[in-house]
Amino acid sequence: MPCSIRSATAADVPLILNFIRDLAVYEKLAHEVVATETALHHTLFGSPPAAQVVIAEVNGHPAGFALYFFNYSTFLAKPGLYLEDLFVKPEFRGAGAGKALLLHLAKIANARGCGRMEWSVLDWNEPAIKFYESLGAKRMKEWQICRLTGTALAQYA
């Protein structure tokens, strides 16, 4: 099946929110989604945008998305691309949409002079882990994610 990748537009906000909700259901985290179309429109298409989104289409049908932003590596003295979310609808898995999204982001990272591209994967998500490793990704098992959010974050503001 032919797969194409395109940059999301503001008109895609409802689709992006649906992808986010579908991803959250898959990850058993639907209860954590508080994103709204208004918030996504402001943060993804405001000035400056906080992140960018690309959409995979298979035979003209929205199949998946990737949301990413740029960070910085002090050790490399180069920017990096951080993939926050990657999701492909179940009916399109195996059609090449996930690989097309990752390769598209790798091209963007390379064109921007990034020293690396990184993302997180849940430890139970074996299909995703195998997929990422098949593309040459290395798991950073010695690193742990730390997060301040909600009240814990606000108390330091």
C-alpha positions in Angstrom: 0.0 0.0 0.0 1.4 3.4 -0.9 2.2 5.5 2.2 2.9 9.2 2.1 3.9 11.6 4.9 2.7 15.2 5.2 3.1 18.0 7.7 0.0 18.6 9.7 -2.0 21.8 9.4 -4.3 23.6 11.8 -7.2 21.9 10.1 -5.8 18.5 11.3 -6.2 19.3 15.0 -9.3 17.1 15.4 -7.5 14.2 13.7 -4.4 14.8 15.9 -6.5 14.7 19.1 -8.1 11.4 17.9 -4.7 9.9 17.3 -3.6 11.1 20.8 -6.6 9.5 22.3 -6.1 6.3 20.4 -2.5 6.1 21.5 -3.5 6.7 25.1 -6.0 3.8 24.9 -3.3 1.5 23.4 -0.9 2.6 26.2 -3.6 2.1 28.9 -3.3 5.8 29.8 -6.6 7.2 28.4 -7.4 8.6 31.8 -4.4 10.9 31.6 -5.5 12.7 28.4 -6.6 16.2 29.1 -5.6 17.7 25.7 -8.3 19.6 23.9 -8.6 20.9 20.3 -8.2 24.5 21.6 -5.0 23.6 23.5 -3.5 21.7 20.6 -4.3 24.5 18.2 -2.6 27.0 20.5 0.5 24.9 21.2 1.0 23.2 17.8 0.1 26.1 15.5 0.7 29.2 17.7 3.7 31.3 17.5 6.1 29.8 18.2 4.8 26.2 18.0 5.9 24.0 20.9 6.1 20.9 18.6 5.4 19.7 15.1 3.3 16.9 13.7 3.5 14.8 10.6 0.7 12.5 9.4 1.1 9.2 7.5 -1.5 8.5 4.9 -2.1 5.1 3.3 -4.1 5.2 0.1 -5.2 8.7 1.1 -6.5 7.6 4.5 -5.0 9.0 7.7 -3.0 6.0 9.1 -0.8 7.5 11.9 1.1 10.4 13.2 4.3 11.5 14.8 4.7 14.5 17.1 8.2 15.8 17.7 10.2 18.8 18.8 13.9 19.8 19.0 16.1 19.6 22.1 19.8 20.1 22.6 22.7 17.8 23.5 25.4 19.6 25.4 27.8 16.7 25.0 27.5 16.8 21.2 26.9 20.6 21.0 24.2 19.9 18.5 20.4 19.9 18.4 18.5 16.7 18.7 15.1 15.6 17.6 12.8 14.2 20.3 9.9 12.0 19.1 7.2 12.5 21.7 4.5 10.3 20.1 4.3 7.8 17.3 1.0 6.0 16.6 -0.3 4.0 13.7 -3.9 2.8 13.7 -4.2 -1.0 14.1 -5.7 -1.5 10.6 -2.7 0.1 9.0 0.1 -1.6 11.0 2.4 -3.6 8.8 1.7 -1.3 5.8 4.9 0.7 6.3 3.4 3.8 7.9 5.4 3.6 11.2 8.7 3.0 9.3 7.8 5.9 6.9 7.2 8.2 9.8 10.5 7.3 11.5 12.5 7.6 8.3 10.8 11.0 7.6 11.9 12.3 11.0 15.4 10.9 10.6 15.6 12.9 7.3 14.4 16.0 9.2 17.0 15.4 12.0 19.8 15.0 9.5 18.8 18.1 7.5 18.8 20.1 10.7 22.2 18.9 11.8 20.9 16.9 14.7 23.4 14.7 16.6 20.7 12.3 17.6 17.0 11.3 17.6 15.5 9.9 20.7 12.1 8.7 22.1 10.8 6.6 24.9 8.9 3.3 24.7 7.0 1.5 27.5 8.8 -1.5 28.7 5.9 -3.8 28.0 5.4 -2.7 24.4 7.4 -5.6 22.8 6.0 -5.0 19.3 7.3 -1.4 19.3 10.6 -2.4 20.9 11.3 -5.0 18.3 10.3 -2.6 15.5 12.6 0.1 16.8 15.5 -2.3 17.3 14.9 -3.7 13.7 15.7 -0.2 12.5 18.9 0.0 14.5 17.7 1.9 17.5 19.5 1.2 20.7 17.7 1.1 24.1 19.3 3.3 26.7 18.7 0.9 29.6 20.9 2.7 32.0 18.9 5.9 31.8 15.7 6.5 33.7 13.1 9.2 33.0 12.4 11.7 35.7 9.3 13.9 35.6 7.8 16.8 37.6 4.2 17.5 36.7 1.0 19.0 38.1 1.3 20.1 41.7 4.9 19.0 42.1 5.9 21.2 39.2 3.7 24.1 40.3 5.1 24.3 43.8 8.5 25.3 42.3 7.1 27.9 39.9 
